[in-house]
């Protein structure tokens, strides 16, 4: 049985980490799968992981000290800053040392890297006969320096997997002189609900990490305006993150407690239940590389509305068919489309049916075949 290693920073909360777990869960059906993890943030993966997948933690005693370092810098106490700064350097040193050692000694036939720093180490220290695959989840967002860094990191890899067709075309165009092959393999949902949302309940939902780039404060301000016209509709926000306190304070200040519910991080079963009782999905992200949450919503037959600034949404939402794409973060147009779907149940249902059809290329069966084809694509022992 062919052995595959996946290099991961951690197995805690995060979009990349969820994708790592999902990939390991489908690959372990056919291969021996091992995840090499830099940091053990929790006793086990926060996302359900197949028992057949082996996890190797490379730094069991060390964890990043981002929050402590931030507090030290804020305090302006030189002793605290020096102490936390030195510890941060130690963490980064051992992150590199342990991952490089793992790559050098790894006896897997295939290694999949999930970060640009891992790409570079894999290309430099991975054995010649190993099939080396880079896997990029983030969008460059027009940042040429970021794109150049990514391109440089994959130069010594065999294949480079992009989660959107737009990214695949971009990197392929900018890597014409490279031997590394750019391949589109989207993220996927691991199961499709047997029944769809009725789209009759007065619930709007948004799911994601509560961070600034997700635009949740913008969402609250939008919804506050919408409530004046539709006071019986409720907004559900699922997720956790650094902006949670800011959102809680805004909800308290604007007296929205009865109209907006922050559910925090929820497991798969609870999310499916919330989606099943929702009628509209809203995304106000400033950036979004892929948008797996949109596919999850569409799998329940829910029409989605997103700003076009969320690049990943542009591949998933066909404007006017399975949802709406709002250009240039136009708030008035976003409110107009929310109003249209709330006031027109027939429109919701029609778009919901199209949304359900849209998920077919993103099922686990389709994506699993794409990964298997890539893994078996060439013999690296020639």
N, C-alpha and C positions, 0 to 999 in steps of 0.2 A: 504493500500500500504506500503510495506516494505521501511524503510528509510535507506539510506547509506550515511556515511560521508567519505570524502577523506581528509587526512591531507597533506597540501602542504606548502612549504616554501614561495613561491610567485607564481604569475601568469605572470611573465615577460618572457623574452627570455630565452630559454633553452630546452634541449631535454626532461628532466623529466617533465617540465611544459607542454610541448606540449602533452606528453602522458597522463598527468592528465586530460587535457581538452578533449582529444579524448575519454578517458574512461568515463568521466562524460557525454559526449554527447551520448554515446551508452546506458549507464545504465539508463539514465533518460527516456528512452522509456518505461521502465517497473517499475522503482522504483522512489521514491522521493530522489533526490540527492542534497547533500550539500557539498561544499568545504570549509574547515576551513583553512585560509591562514594567515601565520605569518606576512608577510610584504606586504603592499600595495605600490608596486613600481610604478604602473601606475593606472590611473582612472578605467581601466577595463583590462581584460585579453587581451594579445597581440594576442592570437589565438582565432578564432571564437568559442564562447561558447553558447550552446543552452539556450534559455531564461527560460526554465524550471529548469535550475540548479541554486540553491541559493548559493551565495558566502558570506562568513562571514570573514571579515578582523579583525584579533585579535589585531593588533598594528597599528592603522591608522596613528599615529603621529610619529612612530619610524621606521627608515630605517637603514640598515647596512651602516657603514662608511668606508668600505674597502679602497676606493680610498683616502679619507682624511687621514686615518691612514698611508697608504703607503707613502704619500707625507710628512707627519710629521716625519716619521722614516728616510726618505731620507734627510730631512732638518737638522736632528740631533739637532733640537731645543727642549730642555727638556720640556719647558712649553707646546709647541704644542703636543709633544708626550704624556705627561701626560693628557692633555685635551682630545685628541682623544682616548687615551687608556681607560680613565674613561667612555667615551661615549660608546665605544665598549662593555665594561663590562655591562653597563646599558641595551644596546640593547639585549645582550645575556640573561641577567636576565629576562627581560620581555618576550623574546621569549619563554623561558621555563615556566614562570609563567602563561602566557595566554593560551598556548597550554595545559598545565596540567589541568588548570581550565576547558577548553573546554572538554577535554577527560573525566574528572570526572563527569561533568554535562550532557554529551551527552546522548540523548535518542534514538539514532539510533540503529537499530538491527545489523548493520554491520559497522565497521570502517576499512578503508584501509589506512595504513601508507606508506609514500613514501620516508622516510629517516631513517637511523639507529637510530638517536636520538629520533625520533617520535616512532619508534618500541619499544624502551625501555620504554618510558613514557606510551605508550598504554598498554604494558604488565603489567606495575606496577599499573597504575591508572584506567584503563578501567574497567567498571562493569563486573562482572563475567559472566553474561548472554550474553554479546555482542560477536558476531563473530568477532574476531580480525585477520586481514590479513596484513602481511608485503609484500611490493612490491619492489624488488631490481632491479635497472636499470644499476648499474655499475658493471664492471668486476673487480675481485680482482687482475688481472694482475700478478699473482704469488706472491703477497704481503700477506704473511701468517698472519701478524699482522692485516691487514685490514679484511681478511676473518674471523679471530677469533672475531674481533669486531662486525662484522655483525652477526655471529652465536650467540654470546652472546646477542645481541639486540633482537633476535626473539625467545628466549627460552620460553617466556611466551605468545606467540601468538599461534593461532590455525593453521594458514596456512601461507606459505611463497611462494609468486609467483616470479618466475625467468623468465626473458625474452628470455633466450636461453636454449636449451636442454643441452648444455655443462655445463652451470651454475647449472641447476637443478640436474644433475648427481653429480657434484662436492659437492654441499651442502648436498644432500641426503646422500652421502657417509660419509661426515663429521658431520652429525647430527643424526646418527643411534640411539643414546640414547635419542633423543629429541622427545617429543610428537607433536612438530610442523611439519606439513606435507609439503614437498617441491613439488611445482606444476609448470609445464611449461605452461605459457600462453604468446605467443609472442606479440610484439607490432604489429600494423596494419596500413594499409592505409585506409582512409575513403571513397575513391571512386576510381574506375578504369576507365581510359580514354577510350572513345568509339573508338577512332582511335589511331594507333601507329605512332611513328616517322618514317619518310621515310628512315632515316639513310643515307640520301644522302647529307645533308647539312654539311658544313665543320666546325662544332662546337663541341668542347669538353667541358664538364661541370663538376663541382664539387660543392657540396653544404654542408655547415656546419658552425659552429661557428669558427671565425678566432682566434683560440688559438693555442698555441705551439704544444699540443698533436695531433692536426689535420694535422700537417706536411705541411702546405700550402707553406712555404718557400721552402721546398723540391720539391713541385709540380712546383713552378715557375722555379726552376733551371733545373728540368727535361724538362719542356716545352721549355725552352730557347734552349736546345740542340736539341729538336725535330723540332724547327722552321727552323733550318738550312736546313732540308730536305723537310719540308712541310710548307713553309712560308705563304701559303694562308689559313691555319687552325687557328681558333681563340679559345682561352681558356676563358671560362666564369666561374667566381667564385661568388657564391651567399652566402651571410652571413655577419655578423658583429662580432666584438669582439676585444680584446686587441691587437691582432697582425696586425690590419688593417693598422696602420701607417708604421710598418715595411715592410709590403707587398707593400704599395704605394711607399715607398722610393726605394725599390728594383726595382720595375717596372720603376720608373723614371730614376734611375741610369743605368739600362741595356737597356733603350730605348725600352720598351715593350708595350708602351701605345696603339699602334695600334693592338697589338696581344693578349693582356690580358685585359679583362674587369672585374672590381670589381663592382658588382651590389649592394652590401650592402644587408641589410635584405629586403626580398621581401615576399609579401603575396602569398597565395596558387595559385591564378589565374596567377600571373606573373611567378611563378616557373613552373607551368604546361606548360605555353607558351614557356619558355626557354627549358624545357626538350623536348618538342615536336619538337623543331628545332635543337636538338642535336643528335649526332651519336655515341658518346662514353662517358661513365661516368668514371671518375678517382677518386680513393680514396687513399690518401697518409698518412692516420692517423697512428700514433704510437699505439694508442689504440682505440677501438670502441666496446662498450658492445654489441650493436645489429646492428645498421646501417639501420635505417628506410629509410634514403636517398637512399640506394641501392634498396630497394623495390619500392620506388617511381620511380626511374629510370627504373627499370625492368617493371613496370606497363605501361611504354611508349614503351616497346619493345627495350630497349637500353642495349647493352652488357656492362658489368662493369669490370674494372680492379682495383684490390686493393692489397696492401701489406698484407701478412698473419698476420702481427703484429696487425692488426685490427681484434681482436678475433671474433667479431660478423659477420664479412664478411665470415668467414670460414663455417658458417652454411647456408649462402645465395648463395655464389658463388660456383658453381660446376666447378672446373678448366677444361678448354677446352670445356665446354658445353655451359654455359650461360655467360661466361666471363673467366677472368684469375686471379688466386691467385699467387702473387709473393712472394716466401719464402725469409726470412732473409733480407728484404728490399734491394734486389739486383737491383740496379739502371739500370745496363745494361740489365737485363731481362725485367724490366718494359719498358724501351725504345724499346726493341725488340717487345713486345706485342702491344704497342701503334702503332708501325710501321706496324705490321701485320694487325691490324684492319683498319688503315687509308688506306693502300695500297690495301686492299682486301674487296671491298664492299660486295661480296657474303658471305664472312666469317662473316661480321658484321650482315647481314640479317639473316643468319642461327642461329647465337648466340642470336640475338635479339628475335627470335621466341621462343627459349628455355627460355630466360629471362622472357618473358611474362608468360609462363607456370609456372614458379617458384613461382609466387606470390600467387597462389591459397590458401595455408595455412594461408596467412597473410591478408585476406580480413576482413572487419569489421564484416560481417555476421558470419564467422567462429569463430573469436575471441570473439564476443559478446556471442555466445553460450557457449564457454568455461567459461567466467566470470559468466554467469547466472547459469551454472551448479555448479560452486564453491559456489556461494552465496546461492544456494538452497540445498547445499550438506548435511547439517546437521541441526537439530533443536537444537538451543542453549537454549531452554527453557525447556528441559527435566528435 
